[in-house]
Amino acid sequence: MTEAEGSLAASTAPSESAIAPEPAQAPVADGGRRRSGRRWLIIGGIALVFLLLIGYVLGGAAAASGPIARADSALHTAVSHNNEMVDSFSNDPFKGIDLTSDNPDIPAAKTAVATDKQKVAKWQAMVSSDRAALKNVRPDLTGSLFTLPERGTLDRHHQRVDAALSALNTAQKGIDLYTQEFAFIDPFLDAMAGFEAIGKAGTANDIAGIRAQLPGTGANMQKAIDLAKPPAVPAELVPALKSIQQVLNDLRALVAAVDANDAATAQKAETALEADAAGLSKIDWTAGDSATKALFQPLIDAYNRDMKVAAGN
């Protein structure tokens, strides 16, 4: 090696040693920690979102549980009354009145009507209390943003509550009709009792007894006619009621003629009474039963249909 070559080698060595420190990687390690930290932040954020969703679902279920429980309770009570309500719907206040009989049992008819009145009063109490409970819980079933996860359950209960309220509204229509029937039946039965007393007095030729019964019987008959308003009281009964009232008018004429010793007028009144009796014998009293059934059957069908939905069936 020449002196020049040796000095060149010596001058080259420092540059090689300056390149040698290349393996140092400390800055790269700091970047890896930053990337690792970002991953944990992302994972933590996702976990937080899941926790929030779970909390939202659980919170919605908790928020909806109260209204649902109250709705279940109100529905259970309303449905439990169903059998009694159906039985009340099936009652017919006219069923105890047999006007085709020669000796209708008016006291028995009054007893039957009194029993029906008690049933309808109980029916009214159940309808009123059930309807109030269902109306009270219904607004809570509309839900909110917090109960959105339970929207399906709330909607089903809302539908059942609406069906129960519809059934109870139908039941109320039945109660209102029965109430109108009872208002008519009371004076009508009193008039029939008066007719029964008049018949007994007539059999005994007791003109004074007939005369004593006529004012009260006539007043009760007029009251019954005034209260015989369709559809509660079948329209088919109205002509029959007026025929009965005509009997009373002709009886008054007969009594007045007897009191005045007016034989001709008395004979005329007797002829009119015979015609009245013939007309009454032709009246189809069962037409009223058919009309009552036709009136109530659609209500019964609607009630049963809605109550089935209310029961969750």
C-alpha positions as CSV (number, residue, x, y, z in Angstrom):
1,M,0.0,0.0,0.0
2,T,1.3,3.4,-0.9
3,E,1.2,6.3,1.5
4,A,-1.6,7.8,-0.6
5,E,-3.7,4.7,-0.4
6,G,-3.3,4.6,3.3
7,S,-4.4,8.1,3.8
8,L,-7.4,7.5,1.5
9,A,-8.4,4.5,3.7
10,A,-8.0,6.5,6.8
11,S,-10.2,9.3,5.4
12,T,-12.9,6.9,4.2
13,A,-13.3,5.1,7.6
14,P,-15.1,7.9,9.4
15,S,-17.8,8.1,6.8
16,E,-18.6,4.3,7.1
17,S,-18.8,4.6,10.8
18,A,-21.2,7.5,10.5
19,I,-23.5,5.4,8.4
20,A,-23.3,2.5,10.9
21,P,-25.9,3.8,13.5
22,E,-28.9,3.0,11.1
23,P,-30.5,0.3,13.4
24,A,-31.7,2.9,15.9
25,Q,-35.6,2.8,15.8
26,A,-36.9,4.7,18.9
27,P,-39.2,7.1,17.0
28,V,-40.9,4.1,15.3
29,A,-41.7,2.6,18.7
30,D,-43.5,5.8,19.8
31,G,-45.7,5.7,16.7
32,G,-46.7,2.1,17.5
33,R,-47.9,3.1,21.0
34,R,-49.9,5.9,19.5
35,R,-51.6,3.4,17.0
36,S,-52.2,1.0,19.9
37,G,-53.8,3.8,21.9
38,R,-56.1,4.7,19.1
39,R,-57.3,1.1,18.8
40,W,-58.2,1.0,22.5
41,L,-60.0,4.3,22.1
42,I,-62.0,2.9,19.2
43,I,-62.8,-0.3,21.1
44,G,-63.7,1.7,24.1
45,G,-66.0,3.9,22.1
46,I,-67.7,0.9,20.5
47,A,-68.2,-0.7,24.0
48,L,-69.6,2.5,25.2
49,V,-72.1,2.6,22.3
50,F,-73.1,-1.0,23.1
51,L,-73.5,-0.1,26.8
52,L,-75.7,2.9,25.9
53,L,-77.8,0.7,23.6
54,I,-78.2,-1.9,26.3
55,G,-79.1,0.8,28.8
56,Y,-81.6,2.3,26.3
57,V,-83.3,-1.0,25.8
58,L,-83.3,-1.9,29.5
59,G,-84.4,1.7,30.4
60,G,-87.2,1.5,27.8
61,A,-88.4,-1.8,29.1
62,A,-88.3,-0.4,32.7
63,A,-90.2,2.7,31.6
64,A,-92.8,0.7,29.7
65,S,-93.3,-1.9,32.4
66,G,-95.4,0.3,34.6
67,P,-98.0,1.2,31.9
68,I,-98.0,-2.4,30.6
69,A,-98.6,-3.8,34.1
70,R,-101.4,-1.3,34.8
71,A,-103.0,-2.2,31.4
72,D,-102.7,-5.9,32.1
73,S,-104.5,-5.4,35.5
74,A,-107.3,-3.3,34.0
75,L,-107.8,-5.7,31.1
76,H,-107.8,-8.7,33.4
77,T,-110.5,-7.2,35.6
78,A,-112.6,-6.2,32.6
79,V,-112.3,-9.7,31.0
80,S,-113.1,-11.4,34.3
81,H,-116.5,-9.6,34.3
82,N,-117.2,-10.9,30.9
83,N,-119.4,-13.8,31.9
84,E,-121.6,-11.7,34.1
85,M,-122.0,-9.1,31.4
86,V,-122.9,-11.7,28.8
87,D,-125.5,-13.0,31.2
88,S,-126.9,-9.5,31.7
89,F,-127.0,-9.0,27.9
90,S,-129.1,-12.1,27.6
91,N,-131.8,-11.0,30.0
92,D,-135.1,-9.9,28.6
93,P,-137.2,-7.8,31.0
94,F,-140.3,-8.8,29.0
95,K,-139.8,-12.6,29.5
96,G,-141.7,-12.7,32.8
97,I,-144.8,-11.1,31.3
98,D,-147.2,-13.5,29.7
99,L,-150.1,-11.4,28.4
100,T,-151.6,-14.3,26.5
101,S,-152.6,-15.9,29.8
102,D,-156.1,-15.5,31.1
103,N,-154.7,-14.9,34.5
104,P,-151.2,-13.3,34.1
105,D,-149.1,-13.5,37.3
106,I,-148.4,-9.8,37.7
107,P,-146.6,-10.2,41.1
108,A,-144.3,-12.8,39.7
109,A,-143.6,-10.5,36.7
110,K,-142.8,-7.7,39.1
111,T,-140.4,-9.9,41.1
112,A,-138.6,-11.0,37.9
113,V,-138.3,-7.4,36.7
114,A,-136.9,-6.3,40.2
115,T,-134.3,-9.1,39.9
116,D,-133.3,-7.9,36.4
117,K,-133.0,-4.4,37.7
118,Q,-130.5,-5.5,40.3
119,K,-128.5,-7.4,37.7
120,V,-128.4,-4.3,35.4
121,A,-127.4,-2.1,38.3
122,K,-124.5,-4.4,39.1
123,W,-123.7,-4.5,35.4
124,Q,-123.6,-0.7,35.3
125,A,-121.2,-0.6,38.2
126,M,-118.8,-3.0,36.5
127,V,-119.0,-1.1,33.2
128,S,-118.3,2.2,34.8
129,S,-115.4,1.1,36.9
130,D,-113.8,-1.0,34.1
131,R,-114.2,1.9,31.7
132,A,-112.6,4.4,34.1
133,A,-109.6,2.1,34.7
134,L,-109.0,1.5,31.0
135,K,-109.4,5.2,30.1
136,N,-106.9,6.0,32.9
137,V,-104.2,3.7,31.6
138,R,-104.7,4.3,27.9
139,P,-102.7,7.6,27.5
140,D,-99.7,5.9,29.1
141,L,-99.6,3.3,26.3
142,T,-98.9,5.9,23.6
143,G,-95.2,5.6,24.6
144,S,-92.3,8.0,24.2
145,L,-88.7,8.1,22.8
146,F,-87.6,6.3,25.9
147,T,-90.1,3.4,25.4
148,L,-89.4,3.0,21.7
149,P,-87.8,-0.5,22.2
150,E,-91.1,-1.7,23.7
151,R,-93.3,-0.1,21.0
152,G,-94.6,-3.4,19.8
153,T,-95.7,-4.5,23.2
154,L,-97.3,-1.1,24.0
155,D,-99.1,-1.1,20.7
156,R,-100.6,-4.6,21.4
157,H,-101.8,-3.5,24.8
158,H,-103.2,-0.3,23.3
159,Q,-105.2,-2.3,20.8
160,R,-106.5,-4.6,23.5
161,V,-107.5,-1.6,25.7
162,D,-109.3,0.1,22.8
163,A,-111.2,-3.2,22.1
164,A,-112.2,-3.5,25.7
165,L,-113.4,0.1,25.7
166,S,-115.4,-0.5,22.5
167,A,-117.0,-3.6,24.2
168,L,-117.9,-1.6,27.3
169,N,-119.4,1.2,25.1
170,T,-121.6,-1.4,23.5
171,A,-122.5,-2.8,26.9
172,Q,-123.5,0.7,28.0
173,K,-125.8,0.9,25.0
174,G,-127.5,-2.3,26.2
175,I,-127.8,-0.9,29.7
176,D,-129.4,2.3,28.4
177,L,-131.9,0.3,26.5
178,Y,-132.7,-1.8,29.5
179,T,-133.1,1.3,31.7
180,Q,-135.7,2.7,29.2
181,E,-137.5,-0.7,29.2
182,F,-137.7,-0.7,33.0
183,A,-139.1,2.8,33.0
184,F,-141.9,1.6,30.7
185,I,-142.5,-1.8,32.4
186,D,-143.1,-0.4,35.9
187,P,-146.3,1.6,35.0
188,F,-147.3,-1.0,32.5
189,L,-147.3,-3.8,35.1
190,D,-149.2,-1.4,37.5
191,A,-151.8,-0.9,34.8
192,M,-152.0,-4.7,34.3
193,A,-152.5,-5.2,38.0
194,G,-155.3,-2.6,37.8
195,F,-156.9,-4.5,34.9
196,E,-156.7,-7.7,36.9
197,A,-158.6,-6.0,39.8
198,I,-161.1,-4.6,37.3
199,G,-161.7,-8.1,36.0
200,K,-162.3,-9.5,39.5
201,A,-164.7,-6.6,40.3
202,G,-166.5,-7.2,37.0
203,T,-167.0,-10.9,37.7
204,A,-168.5,-9.9,41.0
205,N,-170.7,-7.2,39.4
206,D,-169.0,-4.7,41.6
207,I,-169.4,-1.5,39.7
208,A,-168.0,0.5,42.6
209,G,-164.9,-1.6,42.5
210,I,-164.5,-1.1,38.8
211,R,-165.0,2.6,39.2
212,A,-162.4,2.8,42.0
213,Q,-159.7,1.1,39.8
214,L,-160.3,3.1,36.6
215,P,-158.4,6.4,37.5
216,G,-155.2,4.8,38.7
217,T,-155.2,2.2,35.9
218,G,-155.8,4.8,33.3
219,A,-153.0,7.0,34.6
220,N,-150.6,4.1,34.6
221,M,-151.6,3.1,31.1
222,Q,-151.1,6.6,29.8
223,K,-147.7,6.8,31.5
224,A,-146.7,3.5,30.0
225,I,-147.7,4.6,26.5
226,D,-145.7,7.9,26.9
227,L,-142.6,5.8,27.9
228,A,-143.1,3.2,25.1
229,K,-140.4,4.7,22.9
230,P,-138.7,2.5,20.3
231,P,-136.2,1.0,20.0
232,A,-136.1,0.2,23.7
233,V,-139.8,-0.7,23.7
234,P,-140.6,-2.5,20.4
235,A,-142.7,-0.5,18.1
236,E,-144.9,-3.6,17.6
237,L,-146.2,-3.2,21.1
238,V,-147.4,0.4,20.7
239,P,-150.7,-0.5,18.8
240,A,-151.4,-3.2,21.5
241,L,-150.9,-0.6,24.2
242,K,-153.4,1.7,22.6
243,S,-155.9,-1.1,22.2
244,I,-155.6,-1.7,25.9
245,Q,-156.1,2.0,26.5
246,Q,-159.3,1.9,24.4
247,V,-160.6,-0.9,26.6
248,L,-160.3,1.5,29.6
249,N,-162.1,4.3,27.7
250,D,-165.0,2.0,26.9
251,L,-165.1,0.7,30.5
252,R,-165.4,4.3,31.7
253,A,-168.2,4.9,29.2
254,L,-170.0,1.7,30.5
255,V,-169.6,2.8,34.2
256,A,-170.9,6.3,33.4
257,A,-173.9,4.8,31.5
258,V,-174.7,2.5,34.4
259,D,-174.4,5.4,36.9
260,A,-176.8,7.4,34.6
261,N,-179.2,4.5,34.1
262,D,-178.6,5.0,30.4
263,A,-179.3,1.6,29.0
264,A,-178.7,2.5,25.3
265,T,-175.3,4.0,26.1
266,A,-174.4,1.0,28.3
267,Q,-175.3,-1.4,25.5
268,K,-173.2,0.6,23.1
269,A,-170.2,0.5,25.5
270,E,-170.6,-3.3,25.9
271,T,-170.6,-3.8,22.2
272,A,-167.4,-1.7,22.0
273,L,-165.8,-3.8,24.7
274,E,-166.6,-7.0,22.9
275,A,-164.9,-5.6,19.8
276,D,-161.9,-4.5,21.9
277,A,-161.6,-8.1,23.3
278,A,-161.7,-9.5,19.8
279,G,-159.0,-7.1,18.7
280,L,-156.8,-7.9,21.6
281,S,-157.1,-11.6,21.0
282,K,-155.5,-11.1,17.5
283,I,-152.5,-9.3,18.7
284,D,-149.2,-11.2,18.2
285,W,-147.5,-10.6,21.5
286,T,-144.4,-12.6,20.4
287,A,-143.6,-9.9,17.8
288,G,-142.2,-7.9,20.6
289,D,-139.9,-10.7,21.6
290,S,-138.6,-11.0,18.1
291,A,-138.1,-7.3,17.8
292,T,-136.2,-7.3,21.2
293,K,-133.9,-10.1,20.0
294,A,-133.2,-8.3,16.7
295,L,-132.3,-5.2,18.7
296,F,-129.9,-6.8,21.1
297,Q,-128.3,-9.5,18.9
298,P,-126.0,-7.1,17.0
299,L,-125.0,-5.5,20.3
300,I,-124.2,-8.9,21.7
301,D,-122.2,-9.9,18.6
302,A,-120.2,-6.6,18.7
303,Y,-119.5,-7.0,22.4
304,N,-118.3,-10.6,22.0
305,R,-116.1,-9.7,19.1
306,D,-114.3,-6.8,20.9
307,M,-114.0,-8.6,24.2
308,K,-112.3,-11.5,22.4
309,V,-109.6,-9.0,21.2
310,A,-109.4,-7.5,24.7
311,A,-108.7,-11.0,26.1
312,G,-105.8,-11.3,23.7
313,N,-107.3,-14.0,21.6
